[in-house]
Amino acid sequence: MKLFLRDQIPLIGFSLAQLATVGIVLRFAGLQSLTDLLYILLLSLAFLGAYMAVRYLSHHDFYHRLSHMPTALDETLRQGDSTPLGTALDDLLERQYRLYQETIHTYERKQRDHVTFITQWVHQMKTPLSVIHLTLQNEESEWASSLREEADRIQRGLDMVLYTARLDVFERDFRVETIHLRELVHDVIQEEKRLFIQNRVYPKLAVDKELRVETDAKWLAFVLKQLISNAVKYSAGSGKNVTIKSYMRGSHAVLEITDQGIGIPEADQRRVFDPYYTGEHGRQYRESTGMGLYLVREVCNRLNHGVELDSKPGLGTSVRIVFISARTNLTQN
């Protein structure tokens, strides 16, 4: 009703001005009876009111569609409004919807092609990396150790590129299952053992052997690698521990990764999960991309896991992954 009245304001104003003009003309033309003049004006207003009532009833669906927010893209299509305006609106919305769908399909196709290209490229790069690792397998010299370290960096970079590309098609690349959390964490630590040794940082595992959580093992392993890589990188050369432990918080299981490194300045802590934000440490560590914690948060959100971070400059950082669904025989580790 409000939209209809606002739309009819010009007509009402014009009609009132016309009636006033007619009344003045009739008075100057010699019409002396005030009763006759009021009768003419009231009759004209009655016709105006009847016209507006008929128009409102016939265009009710049209104005209702314009004044209510749709909840789905196709909700506004073909609502059975038989008025000329309603039919024209249906045609316009249908053409617009088809154009929108075509545009979306074009971008989806480009995105799929991009993900396919990135995936193929990463796998092609992993082949020479595997050859490098095999070549250096039995070498114990200093130069071989340096080459292995650089190859590991390339490997982590390729993994980040691959998982970043797959994040946009996450729904087609994950499988939720019940896993033993300690086994997964242990496997990740084994894969990253050379990183620990090179940086003289040592893992301390304290995860409940009976704890099982519902998650995607591949994506969670990627998250843990990012968190462990950060913990080791910012604790390098300290000879201290990176502690990975679990405990229960009510019905939720919590996996906590704690380092004893340089910590994160308070001014940066609110933005560490933003993409490409490297903060103060990004000026000291050129390897920082600002994507690690961003990917951690995005993956955990899509897996329905919570992410929490606490840090004290000079004392270290703790990152917690909170699992909504967990089962264990113990209440606390």
HUQUIBEL-V490161 format. One record per pair of residues at least 24 apart in sequence whose ideal C-beta (glycine too) atoms are under 10 Angstrom apart, sorted by the first residue. I is the first residue (numbers start at 1). GAP is how many residues later the second one is. D is the distance in whole Angstrom. If there is no record, write none. Layout:
BEGIN
I;GAP;D + I;GAP;D
END
This chain:
BEGIN
1;55;8 + 1;59;9 + 1;62;8 + 1;63;10 + 1;66;9 + 2;61;9 + 2;65;7 + 3;59;10 + 3;60;5 + 3;61;9 + 3;63;6 + 3;64;5 + 3;65;10 + 4;48;8 + 4;51;8 + 4;52;5 + 4;55;7 + 4;56;8 + 4;58;9 + 4;59;5 + 4;60;10 + 4;62;9 + 4;63;9 + 5;47;9 + 5;51;9 + 5;58;10 + 6;57;10 + 7;48;10 + 7;49;10 + 7;52;9 + 7;56;8 + 7;59;9 + 8;40;10 + 8;43;10 + 8;44;6 + 8;47;8 + 8;48;8 + 11;37;8 + 11;40;9 + 11;41;8 + 11;44;9 + 12;36;8 + 12;40;8 + 15;29;8 + 15;30;8 + 15;32;9 + 15;33;5 + 15;36;9 + 15;37;9 + 16;25;10 + 16;28;10 + 16;29;9 + 16;32;9 + 18;26;8 + 18;30;10 + 19;25;5 + 19;26;7 + 19;29;8 + 55;28;9 + 58;24;9 + 58;25;6 + 58;27;10 + 58;28;9 + 59;24;6 + 59;25;10 + 59;26;7 + 59;27;7 + 61;25;7 + 62;24;5 + 62;25;10 + 62;26;10 + 62;27;7 + 62;28;10 + 65;24;7 + 65;25;9 + 65;28;9 + 73;24;7 + 73;27;7 + 73;28;8 + 73;31;10 + 74;27;10 + 108;60;10 + 108;61;10 + 111;54;9 + 111;57;6 + 111;58;8 + 112;56;9 + 112;57;7 + 112;60;10 + 114;51;7 + 114;54;9 + 115;47;9 + 115;50;5 + 115;51;7 + 115;52;10 + 115;53;7 + 115;54;6 + 115;57;10 + 115;58;9 + 116;49;9 + 117;48;9 + 118;40;10 + 118;43;6 + 118;44;7 + 118;46;8 + 118;47;4 + 118;48;8 + 119;42;10 + 119;43;7 + 119;46;7 + 119;47;7 + 121;37;9 + 121;40;8 + 121;41;9 + 121;44;9 + 122;35;10 + 122;36;5 + 122;37;8 + 122;38;10 + 122;39;6 + 122;40;4 + 122;41;10 + 122;43;8 + 122;44;10 + 123;35;9 + 123;39;8 + 125;29;8 + 125;30;9 + 125;32;9 + 125;33;6 + 125;36;9 + 125;37;10 + 126;28;9 + 126;29;8 + 126;32;6 + 126;33;9 + 126;36;9 + 128;26;9 + 129;25;6 + 129;26;6 + 129;29;8 + 130;25;10 + 145;49;9 + 145;52;10 + 145;53;8 + 146;52;10 + 148;46;7 + 148;50;8 + 149;45;8 + 149;46;9 + 149;49;6 + 149;50;10 + 151;43;10 + 152;39;10 + 152;40;9 + 152;42;6 + 152;43;7 + 152;46;8 + 152;77;10 + 153;42;9 + 153;76;10 + 153;134;7 + 155;36;10 + 156;36;9 + 156;39;9 + 156;69;7 + 156;70;9 + 156;73;6 + 156;131;9 + 156;136;10 + 157;130;9 + 157;132;8 + 159;63;7 + 159;66;7 + 159;67;9 + 159;70;10 + 160;62;9 + 160;65;9 + 160;66;8 + 160;69;10 + 160;129;7 + 160;131;6 + 160;132;7 + 160;135;7 + 161;130;10 + 162;60;9 + 163;55;9 + 163;56;8 + 163;59;5 + 163;60;9 + 163;62;10 + 163;63;9 + 163;128;10 + 163;132;6 + 163;135;10 + 163;136;8 + 164;111;10 + 164;125;10 + 164;127;7 + 164;130;9 + 164;131;6 + 164;134;9 + 166;52;10 + 166;53;9 + 166;56;10 + 166;133;10 + 167;52;9 + 167;127;10 + 167;128;7 + 167;131;6 + 167;132;7 + 167;135;8 + 170;46;9 + 170;49;8 + 170;128;8 + 170;129;8 + 170;131;10 + 170;132;5 + 170;133;9 + 171;131;8 + 173;43;9 + 173;45;8 + 173;46;8 + 174;41;9 + 174;42;4 + 174;43;10 + 174;44;8 + 174;45;6 + 174;46;10 + 174;125;9 + 174;128;8 + 174;129;7 + 175;40;10 + 175;41;6 + 175;42;8 + 175;43;8 + 175;44;9 + 176;38;6 + 176;39;7 + 176;40;6 + 176;41;10 + 176;43;10 + 176;127;8 + 176;128;9 + 176;149;9 + 177;35;10 + 177;36;10 + 177;37;7 + 177;38;8 + 177;39;7 + 177;40;7 + 178;34;5 + 178;35;7 + 178;36;5 + 178;37;8 + 178;39;10 + 178;147;8 + 178;148;9 + 178;149;7 + 179;32;10 + 179;33;6 + 179;34;6 + 179;35;8 + 179;36;6 + 179;37;9 + 179;38;5 + 179;41;8 + 179;42;10 + 180;27;9 + 180;28;10 + 180;29;8 + 180;30;8 + 180;31;7 + 180;32;6 + 180;33;9 + 180;37;10 + 181;26;6 + 181;27;8 + 181;28;9 + 181;29;10 + 181;30;5 + 181;31;7 + 181;32;5 + 181;34;8 + 181;36;10 + 181;39;9 + 181;43;10 + 181;63;10 + 181;65;6 + 181;72;7 + 181;74;6 + 181;140;10 + 181;142;8 + 181;145;8 + 181;147;9 + 182;24;9 + 182;25;4 + 182;26;7 + 182;27;5 + 182;28;8 + 182;29;7 + 182;30;9 + 182;62;9 + 182;64;8 + 182;73;10 + 182;151;10 + 183;24;9 + 183;26;9 + 183;29;10 + 183;34;9 + 184;29;9 + 184;31;9 + 184;33;6 + 184;34;10 + 184;36;6 + 184;37;6 + 184;40;7 + 184;71;10 + 185;26;10 + 185;35;9 + 185;36;9 + 185;39;6 + 185;43;9 + 185;59;6 + 185;60;10 + 185;61;8 + 185;70;7 + 185;72;9 + 186;58;9 + 187;30;9 + 187;34;7 + 187;37;9 + 188;32;9 + 188;33;5 + 188;34;9 + 188;35;9 + 188;36;5 + 188;37;6 + 188;39;9 + 188;40;7 + 188;56;9 + 189;35;9 + 189;36;10 + 189;39;7 + 189;53;9 + 189;55;7 + 191;30;8 + 191;33;10 + 191;34;7 + 191;37;9 + 192;32;9 + 192;33;7 + 192;36;6 + 192;37;7 + 192;40;8 + 192;50;10 + 195;30;9 + 195;33;8 + 195;34;7 + 195;37;5 + 195;38;9 + 195;41;10 + 196;32;8 + 196;35;10 + 196;36;6 + 196;39;10 + 196;45;10 + 196;46;8 + 198;34;9 + 198;38;8 + 199;32;10 + 199;33;5 + 199;34;7 + 199;35;10 + 199;36;7 + 199;37;4 + 199;38;7 + 199;39;8 + 199;40;10 + 199;43;10 + 200;32;10 + 200;35;9 + 200;36;7 + 200;37;6 + 200;38;7 + 200;39;5 + 200;40;9 + 201;27;10 + 201;30;8 + 201;31;5 + 201;32;9 + 201;33;10 + 201;34;5 + 201;35;7 + 201;36;8 + 201;37;7 + 201;38;7 + 201;39;6 + 201;40;7 + 201;41;6 + 201;58;8 + 201;59;9 + 201;60;8 + 202;30;10 + 202;33;10 + 202;36;10 + 202;37;8 + 202;38;7 + 202;39;5 + 202;40;7 + 202;41;10 + 203;25;8 + 203;28;9 + 203;29;9 + 203;38;7 + 203;39;5 + 203;40;8 + 203;41;7 + 203;54;10 + 204;36;10 + 204;37;4 + 204;38;7 + 204;39;4 + 204;40;7 + 204;41;8 + 204;54;9 + 205;37;10 + 205;38;8 + 205;39;6 + 205;40;8 + 205;41;10 + 206;37;7 + 206;38;7 + 206;39;4 + 206;40;7 + 206;41;9 + 206;50;9 + 206;127;6 + 207;37;6 + 207;38;6 + 207;39;4 + 207;40;9 + 207;46;10 + 207;48;7 + 207;49;10 + 207;126;7 + 208;37;9 + 208;38;5 + 208;39;8 + 208;40;8 + 208;45;8 + 208;47;10 + 208;118;10 + 208;120;6 + 208;121;9 + 208;122;6 + 208;123;10 + 208;124;8 + 208;125;4 + 209;37;10 + 209;119;9 + 209;120;9 + 209;121;9 + 209;124;9 + 210;117;8 + 210;118;5 + 210;119;4 + 210;120;6 + 210;123;9 + 211;35;5 + 211;36;9 + 211;37;8 + 211;42;6 + 211;44;9 + 211;112;9 + 211;115;7 + 211;116;8 + 211;117;4 + 211;118;9 + 211;119;8 + 211;122;8 + 212;41;9 + 212;111;10 + 212;113;9 + 212;114;7 + 212;115;5 + 212;116;7 + 212;117;10 + 213;33;9 + 213;39;10 + 213;40;6 + 213;42;8 + 213;90;10 + 213;92;9 + 213;108;9 + 213;110;4 + 213;111;9 + 213;112;7 + 213;113;5 + 213;114;8 + 213;115;9 + 214;39;10 + 214;89;9 + 214;90;9 + 214;91;10 + 214;109;7 + 214;110;8 + 214;111;4 + 214;112;8 + 214;113;9 + 215;84;10 + 215;85;9 + 215;88;6 + 215;89;9 + 215;90;7 + 215;106;9 + 215;108;7 + 215;109;10 + 215;110;8 + 215;111;10 + 216;83;9 + 216;86;9 + 216;87;6 + 219;76;10 + 219;80;5 + 219;81;9 + 219;83;8 + 219;84;6 + 219;86;10 + 220;35;9 + 220;79;8 + 220;80;9 + 220;83;7 + 220;85;8 + 220;101;8 + 220;103;9 + 222;73;8 + 222;74;9 + 222;77;7 + 223;32;10 + 223;34;10 + 223;69;10 + 223;72;8 + 223;73;5 + 223;74;9 + 223;75;10 + 223;76;5 + 223;77;6 + 223;80;8 + 223;82;8 + 223;84;9 + 223;96;10 + 223;98;7 + 224;31;8 + 224;33;8 + 224;72;9 + 224;97;8 + 225;67;9 + 225;71;10 + 226;31;10 + 226;65;9 + 226;66;5 + 226;67;7 + 226;68;10 + 226;69;6 + 226;70;5 + 226;73;9 + 226;93;10 + 227;28;9 + 227;29;10 + 227;30;5 + 227;32;9 + 227;65;8 + 227;66;8 + 227;69;6 + 227;80;10 + 227;82;10 + 227;90;9 + 227;92;5 + 227;93;10 + 227;94;8 + 228;29;7 + 228;31;9 + 228;91;10 + 229;58;10 + 229;63;7 + 230;27;9 + 230;29;8 + 230;31;9 + 230;34;10 + 230;42;10 + 230;51;10 + 230;55;10 + 230;58;9 + 230;62;6 + 230;63;7 + 230;66;9 + 230;87;8 + 230;89;8 + 231;26;6 + 231;27;8 + 231;28;4 + 231;29;9 + 231;30;7 + 231;85;9 + 231;86;7 + 231;87;9 + 231;88;8 + 232;27;8 + 232;29;8 + 233;26;9 + 233;28;8 + 233;29;10 + 233;48;9 + 233;52;7 + 233;54;7 + 233;55;8 + 233;59;9 + 234;25;6 + 234;26;10 + 234;27;4 + 234;28;5 + 234;29;8 + 234;30;8 + 234;47;7 + 234;50;10 + 234;51;8 + 234;54;10 + 234;77;10 + 234;82;8 + 234;83;7 + 235;24;5 + 235;25;6 + 235;26;4 + 235;27;8 + 235;81;8 + 235;82;9 + 236;25;8 + 236;26;10 + 236;49;9 + 237;24;10 + 238;24;9 + 238;78;10 + 240;76;8 + 241;75;10 + 242;74;9 + 243;73;10 + 243;75;9 + 245;73;10 + 245;88;6 + 246;75;10 + 246;77;9 + 246;80;9 + 246;82;9 + 246;84;10 + 246;86;9 + 246;87;5 + 247;73;10 + 247;81;10 + 247;83;10 + 247;84;9 + 247;85;5 + 247;86;5 + 248;75;10 + 248;78;7 + 248;80;7 + 248;82;8 + 248;83;5 + 248;84;5 + 248;85;8 + 249;57;10 + 249;71;9 + 249;73;7 + 249;74;10 + 249;77;10 + 249;83;9 + 250;81;10 + 251;72;10 + 251;73;8 + 251;74;9 + 251;75;7 + 251;76;10 + 252;53;10 + 252;54;8 + 252;70;5 + 252;71;6 + 252;72;6 + 252;73;9 + 252;74;6 + 253;52;10 + 253;68;9 + 253;69;8 + 253;70;4 + 253;71;9 + 253;72;8 + 253;73;3 + 253;74;8 + 253;75;7 + 253;80;10 + 254;52;9 + 254;54;8 + 254;66;5 + 254;67;7 + 254;68;5 + 254;69;7 + 254;72;9 + 254;79;10 + 255;50;9 + 255;64;9 + 255;65;7 + 255;66;5 + 255;67;8 + 255;68;7 + 255;71;10 + 256;52;9 + 256;54;10 + 256;62;6 + 256;63;7 + 256;64;5 + 256;65;8 + 256;66;10 + 257;60;9 + 257;61;7 + 257;62;5 + 257;63;8 + 257;64;8 + 258;52;9 + 258;58;6 + 258;59;7 + 258;60;4 + 258;61;8 + 258;62;9 + 259;52;9 + 259;56;10 + 259;57;5 + 259;58;6 + 259;59;8 + 259;60;9 + 260;54;10 + 260;55;7 + 260;56;4 + 260;57;9 + 261;50;9 + 261;53;9 + 261;54;9 + 261;55;5 + 261;56;7 + 262;49;9 + 262;51;7 + 262;52;7 + 262;53;9 + 262;54;8 + 262;55;9 + 263;47;10 + 263;48;5 + 263;49;5 + 263;50;4 + 263;51;6 + 263;52;6 + 263;53;6 + 263;54;6 + 264;29;10 + 264;45;8 + 264;46;9 + 264;47;4 + 264;48;9 + 264;49;7 + 264;52;9 + 264;53;6 + 265;46;8 + 265;48;6 + 266;45;8 + 266;46;9 + 266;47;7 + 268;43;9 + 268;45;10 + 269;40;7 + 269;41;8 + 269;42;6 + 269;43;10 + 269;44;10 + 269;48;9 + 270;39;10 + 272;24;10 + 272;25;9 + 272;37;7 + 272;39;8 + 272;45;9 + 272;47;10 + 273;24;5 + 273;25;9 + 273;34;8 + 273;36;8 + 280;33;9 + 293;26;8 + 296;25;8
END
